[in-house]
Amino acid sequence: MPSVSSSAMYRVEYNAASRRLDIWFIRSGRYSYYGVPTSIYQGLLAAPSKGHYFNVHIREQYA
């Protein structure tokens, strides 16, 4: 459960078996995204701007 340095989110958790990505947002709480490849999770962790990466690669891409 890595904590992340971001103005939008403070924690992310990934379950590789179920391909579920959970993101805890500062203002709106936890959201779960399904069918997320491990590469997207790793990209989020490595991104210099977590919010930008989320908006481009995750938001509205996964249920």
C-alpha positions in Angstrom: 0.0 0.0 0.0 2.3 2.7 -1.2 1.7 6.2 -0.1 2.2 8.7 -2.9 3.3 12.3 -3.1 0.5 14.0 -4.8 -1.9 16.9 -4.3 -4.8 14.8 -5.5 -4.2 11.3 -4.0 -2.4 9.9 -0.9 -2.5 6.2 -1.3 -2.7 3.5 -4.0 -3.1 -0.3 -3.8 -3.0 -2.8 -6.5 -4.1 -6.5 -6.6 -2.4 -8.2 -9.5 -4.6 -11.3 -9.3 -7.8 -9.4 -9.7 -6.2 -6.5 -11.6 -7.9 -4.0 -9.3 -6.4 -0.6 -8.6 -7.6 1.3 -5.6 -6.8 5.0 -5.3 -7.5 7.1 -2.2 -8.2 10.7 -3.3 -7.7 13.5 -0.8 -11.1 15.1 -1.4 -13.3 12.2 -2.5 -12.0 9.1 -0.8 -11.4 5.7 -2.3 -12.2 4.6 -5.9 -11.6 1.2 -7.4 -10.7 0.5 -11.0 -11.0 -2.9 -12.6 -9.0 -4.6 -15.3 -6.0 -2.5 -14.8 -2.7 -3.9 -16.1 0.3 -4.1 -13.9 2.1 -1.7 -16.2 -0.4 1.0 -15.6 0.0 0.7 -11.8 3.8 0.8 -12.2 3.5 3.8 -14.4 1.4 5.6 -11.9 3.9 5.0 -9.1 6.8 6.2 -11.4 5.0 9.2 -12.8 6.4 12.6 -11.7 2.8 13.9 -11.7 0.4 11.3 -10.3 -2.7 13.5 -11.1 -1.7 14.0 -14.7 -0.9 10.3 -15.2 -4.2 9.4 -13.6 -6.1 11.7 -15.9 -4.4 10.5 -19.1 -4.1 6.7 -18.4 -6.7 5.7 -15.8 -9.6 8.1 -15.6 -12.5 7.0 -17.8 -10.4 4.1 -19.1 -11.4 1.5 -16.6 -14.6 0.6 -14.9 
